[in-house]
Amino acid sequence: MKMKIQTSFYELPPETHNALRDSLLTHIQNLKDLSPIIVTQLALAIADLALQMASWKGCVHTLIEKYNNDISSMPFLVEILTVLPEEVHSRSLRIGANRRTEIIEDLAYYSSTVVTLLTSCVEKTGNDEKMLIKVFRCLGSWFNLGVLDSNFMASNQLLMVLFQVLQRDETSTNLHEAASDCVCSALYAIENVDTNMALALQLFQGVLTLETAYHMAVAREDLDKVLNYCRIFTELCETFLETTVRSPGQGMGDLRTLELLLICAGHPQYEVVEISFNFWYRLGEHLYKINDAALHTIFRPYIQRLLHCLARHCQLDPDHEGIPEDTDDFGEFRMRVSDLVKDVIFLVGSMECFSQLYSTLKEGNPPWEVTEAVLFIMAAIAKSVDPENNPTLSEVLQQVVLLPESVHMAVRYTSIELVGEMSEVVDRNPRFLDPVLNYLMKGLREKPLASAAAKAIHNICSVCRDHMAQHFQGLLDIARSLDSFALSTEAAVGLLKGTALVLARLPLEKIAECLSDLCAVQVLALKKLLAEESTNGKSADPTVWLDRLAVIFRHTNPIVENGQTHPCQKVIQEIWPVLSDTLNTHQADNRIVERCCRCLRFAVRCVGKGSASLLQPLVTQMVSVYQVYPHSCFLYLGSILVDEYGMEEGCRQGLLDMLQALCMPTFQLLEQPNGLRNHPDTVDDLFRLATRFVQRSPVTLLSSSIIVHIIQCAIAATSLDHRDANCSVMKFVRDLIHTGVANDHEEDFEVRKQLIGQAMEQHGQQLVTQLMHSCCFCLPPYTLPDVAEVLWEVMVFDRPTFCRWLENALKGLPKETSGGAVTVTHKQLTDFHKQVTSAEECKQVCWAIREFTRLFR
């Protein structure tokens, strides 16, 4: 019933609305003692009906009048009053901004009546826990909608009851959670403290009284309550953040709020401190923007204490064996700590903190788990320490590479990560390169440390490319025997990336031979797989080798002067037959074909125009496979070829033939029922390809017969609610029209303008109508800037005609909802038309569309 009302309400004739309402109310009254789930679903149905049924005026008043004297009806009445404010902003109800404003004003008008009802409900039912939970949930829901009068609430009995429940030691877990949620909602609702002074003060003082209750919960080891208190303390700090920064230590800028969070940070369970992370981020961000040294001095001690707690929370268990886990909950917590430390370290000073951490290791003899945690925090901040002439950094590096193999495996693992983060120091002090590489090579040979060591070597290669050139042979030896090390796929690819980055810095004459050596292992492996395939018919997965080749091509980017032959050209020509055979063999498997195309994409990008000899065979193969297996990655690869060769006069016709050949199967696929929705990747890649054509050779495309079909497909696809696909479609239409607007003084501008004029004459009205319909009924708000850009280009191209098209499009929009509410007034339509057509820059169009489409959401 609820789903019907949510999604198909428009099917009901208006004269049946009252009967449906009365029937639902009778049902909920008769079924009130059945399952709470049924009551909630019926309550939602009633709420959704009330929101859509414009003729039901003052629904809150009606419901309270009807049921408030019957104590047995209270539970379902409170349930309806809980879900009603929650449904106002429901995504599944498209009631529009006009109706939503009307409802919110209505709910605000009756909000005090609701609170009075809840208060009397508490008085009548006394200590009935279930009823109290319902009351708190309901109150929280009204706080969340932001319609409660803060002065009225400040002196309300319910607020006292809330804090009494939270102060009592014997409060049950469920009631405690409901009360905590309600206080958090109240704190969130007064985000603008200055306009809600009385309520802000009551909440501020109320929360500060909960410290004793927090300590009691800790003593009783009641983690649920501890987490609830920490949520409340965090919400308090979030709400008063600006006040605290503006007037620290005065009034509601009282720094006891931060003390509460640091008390929570001292709790032994890391889940407690994690709740407050967002607040510390925001505090750091605020202080960074203000950049006031005096303020930094006030907050520095708090951040220092926080860092101290975080370092302790990052410690592994003393009986932990092996390396730290990255993927479990605790591993993810440590990554979040690392991110937070990076964000707030400026308040303490990276160098100062780094030195302090190092001195705890140097002067004491801490247990291994303390050492590991300290190294972990040092790794988080190493990059933000200035590496210029820094004796402490040099000393740390020297000491770390001297760590004996007898120390705990986790300490060695984290020390390797630290070395990887210190690659800048190695770059400034090349004398460390040999000892660092020796240390990392030891790690590479041990299974648990291999991936971390590979990642560190990759970092060193990226930062110290010039110094590493002398070690290229060593890197090549590692790359040749990559599979003898116990590396994760990601780490192996990272090592090859590092090797390729160094390879690009070798003298040009050496690059071809070395690249050939580097690719040989992967090429041989692919040849072996193809041979096995032909002898025993079994097909093995080549993606590992394809990904490795792709990363080599992607990062081998030597500096080649004009006129010089690209050193990688010969190697790529030699490798092409193997890639071609692999593609043929696995042409039915989308995943493998994607990896083949990715590898070819980077090969083409690597040598640019130097891949000309591959163009003919590659396009022929792409087109022939695509007819049978329309993998969208071929369209993407096509867009790369157009980008590289579209400016070459001799290639344009061939590329256009490719586009036409690829379009035919694509349109067949997209014209199937729900074709656009089921194949968003194809839509995305098709319009990337078309956009590249517009950018590289617009006249070729605009003069062709295929352009009409592409534009029609684009108009149909503007309503597609898929982030990447929609973005590609809008970019294509925008760039297409822009070629007729932008006078870049090229000799073909007049031709372009004329061709765009013809296209707009044919499709302009349909495009504008479809765009307006899409942004009112189909597209999420984040796509609207793209829509605005398209409308802007149409308008710049021909403003008078656009005014007429927009007027026609607006006439076609529905003016009221099936529930009888006004969706859009005549004045709103004319105002919108005027705002758009008189706009002087694109962002004004965007603002106008944002406001206008709210009327239909």
N, C-alpha and C positions, 0 to 999 in steps of 0.2 A: 504494500500500500504506500509505504514511504517513498519507494523508488518511483512508483507511478506518479505520485504528486510532484516529486522532484523533477522528473524528466519529461512527463507527458501531460502536464497540467493543461496545456493549451488545447488538448483534445476535448476537454469538458465544456459543454454549453454553459454560459454564465448562470442560467436559471437553476442549475443543479448545485451550485456552490454552497448555498445555505444548507441544503439537505445533507451534503457530504460532511460539512462541519458538525452538524448536530449528531449525525450517525457516529462520527469518530469520537465525539465527547461521550456519547452513551457507551460505546465500546470500552473506552479507557476506564470509565466508572465501574462497569460490570467486571472488567478483567483486572482490577487494581490489585487483587490479592494473588494473582498468578505470577509468573516469572518476571523479575525486574527487567529482563531483556525485552520482553514484549511491551511492557509499560514504556520503556525508553523509545522503542521504535514507533509506538503510537504517538508518544509525545512529540517526536521529531516530525511525524506526519502532520500533526496539528500545527506545529510551529511553521513548517514549510507552507502549509495551506494559508495560515494567517499572513505570512509575508507576501504571498502572491495574490491574495484575495483583497483587492482594494476596497470592496464594499464592506468588509468587516472592520469597522472603525473601533478604535479603543479596545483592542482584543484583550489586553492585560486587565483592564478595568472589568470587562465582561466576565472573564475567568475568575477573578478574585471575588466579585460580587456573588457569583454562582456557587463557589465551593468553600469560601473561607470559614463558614460557620460549621462545616462538617469536618470534625477532626480526622475521620477515616479517609477523607479525600485529600488531606494535606500532602501525603507522599507524592501522588501523581500531579497535583497542582504545582508543587515545588519543582518536580521534574520538568514540566512544560516550561515553567519560568526560568529553568536553568538552560534548556536547549534553545529557547527563543533568541536570546542575545547571541548565542554561539552561531546560529544559522544565518544571522544578518549578513555576514561576509562570506557565506559558503560559496565555494567555486561552482558547485553544481546548480545553484539557483541563479539564473541570469535575470535578476529583477531590475537592474539598471539604477543609475545614480539618483535619479529623481525620486523613485520609490524608496530607495535605501535611505535617503535624507529624511523623507517623510516619516519612515518607520523609526529612525533613530530619534527624531524630535519627539515622536509619540512615546517611545520608551523612556526618554529622559523625563518627560512630563509625569509619567507614572512611577518613576524609579523610587521616589520616597515612599509611595504606597507599598511597593514590593518590600522595601527594607523594613517598614513597619510590620508587614505581614510576617516576615522572617523573624523579627524580634518577638512578636507575640507567639509565634510557633515555638520558639525556644522556651518562652515562659510557660506555655501550656504543656509541652512534652518533657520539660525538665531535663533529666539526664538520659533520655533515650538516645543512645549513641548513634543508631542508624539515622535518626532524624537530624541530629546535629551535623553529621557528615553531609547529608543532603543540603542543609541550610548553608554550610560553608562553601559547598560546590556552587550553589546558586549565587551566593554573594560574590564569589570569585568571578563567575561568568559576567555579572553586571559591572564589576570593576574592569574586566578585560574590554568590555565594549566602550568604557570611558564615559558613561552617562550619569554616574552617581555624583550628587552634589557634595563636594569635599567638605564644606563647612558643616552640613547636616551630618555627614559620616563621622567627622572629628569628635562630635559629642554623643555619638550613638553607643547604646549599650552593647551592640554586637561586637564592637571593637574590643571592649573590655573582656567579653566572653572568650574571644579568639586568643588573647594573650594569656588569660587564666588557663585555658586548655593547654597552651604550649608551655606554661610554667609548671604544670602539675606533673609530678613524677609518674603517677599511675595511669596517665593517658595512654589508651591503646595505640598500637602502631597505625591502624587505618585512620583513626580520628586525628592523630598527630599529623599524618600526611595531608589530610584534607585541610586542616588548619594552616599548615605550612604553605600549601598551594595558594590558599586564600590571601595570606599575608604577602606572598610574592606578587600575586596579581595586584594587590593594593599598592605595593611599592612601585610596580611597573606603571600603574595608572597615574602616579603623581610625578612622572619623569620631569615635568616642568614644575620644579619645586616652588618657584616664586609665586605662581598663581594658585597654589594649593597649600599655603603656609600652615593653616591650622591642622589639617590632616597630616601634613608632612611631619610636623612636630610630634603629634601623637604617635605616629608609626616609628619615628626616630627613637623617641624615649621608650616606647614599648619594646622594640627589638633589643635595645641596650640592657633591658632587664632579663634577657634570656641567657646571659653568660653563665649564671649559676646552674641553670637547667642543662646547658650544654655539658658542663663539667660532670653533672650527675649522670648524664647519658653515657659519658666516657667511662665513668667509674663502673657503671652497670654493663659495660661492653655492648650497648645497644646501638649497633652500627646504623640501622635505619634512621633512628632519631638524630644521631650525630650528622648524618648526611643531610637531613632536613634542616637542622640548625645552620649548617654551613651554606645551604642554598639561600636561606633567609639572610644571613650575614652578607653573602655575596651580592644579593639583590639590593640590600641596603647600600652597600658601597657603590654599586652601579648607579643607583638613583641619585646619590649625593656626590657623585664623582666631580661634577663641575663646581659644586659648592666647596668641596674639599680642596680642589686645586685653587679656587678663587680666594678662599679665606681659611687656609689650613689652621686647625686648632681653635677656630672661633665658631661659636654657635653650632649649627649643623654641619660645619666643616671639621667637627671634632675628630681628632685622629684616633680616638678609641675604636672607630669603625675599622681602621686598618689593623689595630691590635687584635680585634676579634678574628680577622682573617688569618693573622699570623698564629693565633692560638690554634685555629683549625689546621694550619700548615704543620703544626707540631704533632698532630695525631699520627700514630704509627701506620695507619692504612693510607696508601697513596691515593685511593679513590676520593678521599676527603679533600685533599689540597687541590686535586684536579678540577673540582667544581669552580674554583676561584680563578682559573687561568684567564678566562676572557676578561675579567676585571683588570688583572695586572697588565694584560696587553693594552687595554684601553687607557689605563693610567699612563703607561709608557708612551703611548702615541700622543696623548694630551701634552705631557711634559716636553716631548721632543718638539712638538709644534710651537709651544710657547717659548722654549729655549731661554729660560731665565735661571741664571746660576744660583740665585738665592733660593728659588723653589727647589732646584735640584738638591741643594744642601739639606733642605727639610726632609725630602722623601728618600734620600740616599740610604739612611740607616735601615729603613723598612725594606728596601730592595736587597740590601746586604743580608738581612736576616732571612728574607725569602730565599735567596740563593743558597744560603747555608742549609736551610731545610730541604731544598730541592736536591742538593748534592747528597744529603743523607737518604732521601727517598729513592735515589737512583741506585743505591747499593744492592747488589745481588745477595742472595742468601749465602751465609758462610759455607754451607754444605753444597752449594751449586757446583755442578761439574760441567766442564766443556766451556764453549763460548757463550756470550749472551744471546738469547733468542731475540730476533727482530720482530717476529710476526705475532707473538702472543700478546695478551693485554698489557703485560708489564713492559714488553718491548715497545709497544705503541706509546705507552705513557712516557717512556724515556725519550722517544722522538719528539713528543710534544714539549717535554722539558727543554730539550735542546733548542727547539724553535723559540720558546718563551725566553730562554736565557739570551739568545741572539738579539731579541727585541728589546730587552730592558738593560742590557749590559752597559749601554752608554751612560746610564745614571751613576754607575759605580766606577766606570773607567775600565776598559778591557785590559790594559797593561797591568794596572794595580791588582785587578782580580786574578789575572793569570799568574802574576808573581806570588800572590798570597797562596794560591792553590799549590804552586810548585814548592813553596817553602814548607808547606805541611808535609810534603813527601820527603823533602831533603832533610828536614831537621828531626822529624819523628821517624818511627819505624812502624807505620800503621799496618793492620792486617790487610790481606790481599783485596778484600771486597771494598775497603775504604780507598785503597790505591786506585782500583779500577774505576770507581765512581768519580774520583778526582780527575783522572785522565779523561774520562768521558766528558766532564764539564769543560776541561781545558780544550778538548777537541771542538766543542761547540763554539768557543770564542776565539780560537787560534787565528782565524782569518781576519778578525776585526782588530787584531793587534798590529801596529805599524812595524813591518819587518826591517825598516832601514836601521842599520847599525844598532841592532838590539841584542846586547850580550845575553840577556835572560833567555831569549828564544834560541839563540845558538847553543846555550848550555843545555836547555831542555832537549834539543834535538840530539846533541852529543850523548847525553845520558840515556835517552830512550833507545838509541841504536846499540847501546852496550848492555841492554837488559839480557840476563842469562836465559837460556832455554828452560831452566828449572822453575821459573816463576809460573804462577797459575795461568792456564790457557786463556782465560778471559782477560787477564791483564795484558798478555801479549796481543790478543785480538784488538783490544781498544787502543793499545799503544801504536799498532799498525794504522788504525784509523786516524790517530792524532798525527802521525808522520805524513799521511796523505793530505791532511788539512794544512800542513806546514810547508806545502810545496813552494810558496812565495819565498820562504826563508832559504830554501835550497837554491832557488833561482838567484838570490842575492849573494849566496855563499857557495859557489860551485865546488869548493873543497869538500863539502859534505855529500856531494852527489854519489861518490863511490861507496862510502860506508852506508849511506841510506839504501842504495840499490842492493848492496850485499845483504842488509838486514831484511829487505822486502823479499829478496830471492829465497832466503831461508823460510820465510812464511809461505811463499808460493809452493814450496815442496811439501808442506804439511796440510793434510786434507782439511782440518777444521779452519785453518787460517788462509787457505789459498784464495778464496774469493775476495776477502778483505785486502789481501796483499795485491791482488790484480787491480782492484779499484784504486789503491794508493799509487801503484805504478802508472795507471791511466792518468791520475791527477798530476803526477810529476811530469809525465810526457806533455800534458796540455799546457802546463805553466812554464816548463823549462825546455821548450822545443829546441832552441838553438844549442843549449848545453848537451841535450840528449843525442844530438846527431852523431857524436863520437861513439855512442853506445848502441847505434842502430843494429849492428850485427848481433848483439846480445838479444835485442828485442825480436829480431828475425828468428833467432834460434828458439826463443820461447814460442813465437807464433807457429813455427813449424811443428812443434811438439805440444800444441795447445791441449790436446786431449789426454796427455799423460798427467796433467794437473787436474785436481778434483775441483773444477770451477763450475759455478752456476752459469747458465746461458748468458745472463746479463753481464757477469764478470768477464767471460771470455770475449764477448763482443766489445766490452770496454777496453780490454787490453789491445785488441786489434785497432780500435779507434785511436788509442794513444800511439800505437806504432805508425798508423797512417799519418797522424799529425806530424810526427818526427820525419817520416819519409818525405813529406812535402818540403822540408827544409834542406834536403840534400842537394848537391849540385845537379842541375838539370840532366846532365849526361848520365848520371847514375840512377836516376829515378826509374826509367823504364825497366832496367834489369832487376832492380830491387822490388818494384811493384810486381813484376812477373813472378819473382821468388815468393813474395808474400801471398799472391793469389794461387800459386801452384797447388798448395795442399787442398784448398777448397775445390779447385777445378778437377783435380785427380779424384777426389771423393765423389763429385757429381758424375764423372765419367764412369766410375766403378758402379755407381747405382744404376746408370743407364745400361751398362753391360749386363749386370745381374738381371735387370728387367727383361732384356731381350733373350737371355738364355733360359731363365726359369719362370718368366712371366710374373714374378712377384714384384710389387712396386714398393720401394722404401721411401721414407719421407725425406726430401732434400732440403727442408726449410732451414735447418741449422746452417748448412753451407751457403745457401742463398743469402741469409741474413748476415753472415760473416763477409761475403763479397760486397754486399750492399754497404756495410759500414766502412769497408776499405775505400770503395769508390767515393763515398760521401765525404770522407775527411782527407783524401789525398788531393789537396788543392794548391799545387805549386804556382809560383808567380811566373807566368809565361808572357814574354814580350810579343808585341805585334809582329806577325811574320814568322815567328818560330813555330815549329811543329809541336803540338802538345805531347809531352813525353808519355802520357798514358794512352794515347790514341792506338798505338800498335798493340798494346796488351789487350785493350778492350775488343779490338777486331779479332784477336786470336781467341778470346773467351766466348765471343758471340755464338759460334755454332753449338757449344755445350748448353748455353742458356736457352737457345732456340729449341734444341732437342728436349731439354727438361720441360719447357713450356708445352711442347707438343704431347709429350708422354702423359703429363698430368692435367691436360686441358679441361677435364671435367671437374677438377677439384678447386673450388673457389679459393680456399686458404692458400694452396700452393701457387696458384696463378697470381694471387695478390702479391706473394713474396717475390715471384719472378718479375712482375711489373715494377715492384719497388726497387729491385736490384737494377733493372734496366733504366729506371728513372734516374738513379744516382750515377749510372755509367754515362748516360747522355749528358747530365748536368756537369759531370766531371770534365768531359772534353769539349762540351759545347758544340760549336760548328765542326769540330774535328770528328764527329760521329756521322758525318754525311753519308759515308758508304753504307751505314747500317739502315739508313732511312727507308730505302725501297723494300729490302727484305723484311724489316721489322713491321712496317705498315701492312704489307701483304699478309703476313702471318697473323697480326692482330685482327684484321678484318675477317679473315677466313675462320679463325676460331670463334670470333664474336657472333658470327651468323648462327653457330650451333650452341655455344655457351655464352650468353650475354653477361659476362662478369663486368661489373661497373669499373673495375680498375683499368680496363683497356681505355675507357673514356678519359680517365685521369692521365694515363700515360700519353694519350693523344694530346691532351692539353699541354703537357711538357714539350712535346714535339712542336706544337704550334708556337709555343713561347720561344723556343730556340730558333726555329726556321721560318716563322711566319713573315719576317721582314725580307726574306730572300725571294726575289722576284721569281726565280726558277722553281721554287718549291711550293708556291701558293696554290697552283691548280691541283697538284698532287695532294696537298693537305685538305683542300676543299672536297676532293673525291673521297678522301678518308672519312671526313666528317659526314658526308652524305651516306656513305656505306654503313657507318656506325649508327646513324640516326634511324634507319629503317627498322632494324630489330628493336631499337630502343623504344620507338613510338608504339610498336606492336605490344611490347611489354607493358608500357604505361597506359595503353588504352584498354587493358583488361579491367573488369570490375575492381574498384579499389586499387588500381594499378599504382597511382601516385603514392598512396598511403603505405602500400606494401613494399615499395622499392625506393625508399628515400635516398639510399646511397647512389642509385642510378640517376635520380633527379639532380642530386648534388654534383656528381661528376659530369653529367651532360652539360649543365650550365657553367661549370668551370671551363669546360672545353669551348663552349660557345663564347664565353667572356674573353678567353685568351684570343679568340679569332677577332673579336671586336677591338681588342687592344692592339693586336699586331697587324691585322689586315682587314679593316672594317669594310672597305668597298667590295673586296672579294666576296665577303659573306652577304652584304646587303644586296648585291646584284644577283645572287644565286636564287634558285627556285626553292631551296630548302628553308630560307629565312621565314617565310610565312608560317610554315609548320612549327618552327622553333618558337616564334612569337606566340602562336596559339597555345602551344604546350606551356609556355611560361605563364600566360594569363591564367590557365587552368591551375597551375601549380602555386599561384600566389596564396591560395587558401590553405596550403599544406602546413600543418602545425608540427614542423620538425626543424630544430634550430639550424643545423648546417644546410639542409636542403633549401629551406626558405631563404636563408642568407645568400646562397648562390644564385637563386632565381632573381631576387631583388637586385643583386649586384649586376647581373646580366642586363636586366631591363634598364637600370640606371645608367650603366656604362654605354649601352646601345644608344639611348636618347642623347646622352652627353656628347657623343661623336658629332651630332648635328648642332650642338650648342657651342662647343669649345672651338673657337677660331684660333687654331694653333699655327695659322699662316702656312699650312701645308698646301700643296697645289690641289689636293683632292677635296678641300673643305666644302666647296660649293656642291660638288657631286654628292658628298656625304649628306649635306643639309637637305638636298633635294630628295635623296633616297629615304631619309628619316621622315621627311614631310609626307611622302607617299605611304610609308608604314603607319604613321600616326593617323592619317586620313582614314586608313582601312581599319585600324585597331584601337584608336585612342579612346573612343567612348566606352568600348567594352572593357578596356584596361582600367579606366578610372572607376567604372561601376563595380567591377570585380574587386578592386583594391579596397573601396569603401566597405563593400559587403564583408570582405575577409577580415578587415581590422575591427569591424563591429561585432562579428559573430564567430570568427574562426581562430584568430591569432592571439597568442599571449602578449602582454604589454611590452616585453623586451624586444619584440620584432618591429614595434612602431617607428623607431628612428629610421629603419631601412625603408619602410613604406613611405615615410615623409620625404626621404631623399628622391624616391621615384616620382612622387607627385610634384615635388619641387622642379625636377628636370623637365617634366611635361609642361609645367607652367612657364618656365623660363623659355622653353622652345616656342610656345605660342599661347600667351596669356589670355587673349580674348576667347579663343576656342576652348581653352581649359575651363574658363569660368562657366561656359555653357555646359560642358561635359559634367562638371562637378554638380551643377544645379540639377541636371537630369538624374545623376546618381543619387542625390539626396532625396529627390521626390519619390524614389523607389523604396526608401527605408520605411519599416513599419512605425506608426506613430504612437500606438499604445499596446500594452501587453494583453494576453488573453484574460488576465484577472481584472482588467478594467483600469489599470493604472496608466497614467500618461508616461510614455517612454521618453518622448522628445517633443518639446513645444515648438510652435512655428518660429518663435523668437530665437530659440536655441539653434534651429536650423539656419536661419538667416545670419545670426551672429557668427556661426562657424564658417559659413560660406565667405563672409566678409573677412574674417581673420586670416583664412587661408589665401584668398585671392589678393589681399592687400599686403601679404607678408613680404618683407624685404630681405629676409635670410631664411635658410632652411630650418633653423632651430625653432623659429616662430610657427612654422607649419607643424613641426613635431609636437610642440606644446599644445597647439589647438587640437590635434588628433588625439593626444593623450586625454585631454579633458572631455572631448566629444565622445570617445568610445566608452568612457565610464558610464554613459547613459544607457549603454546596452549590455553592461556586464552584470 
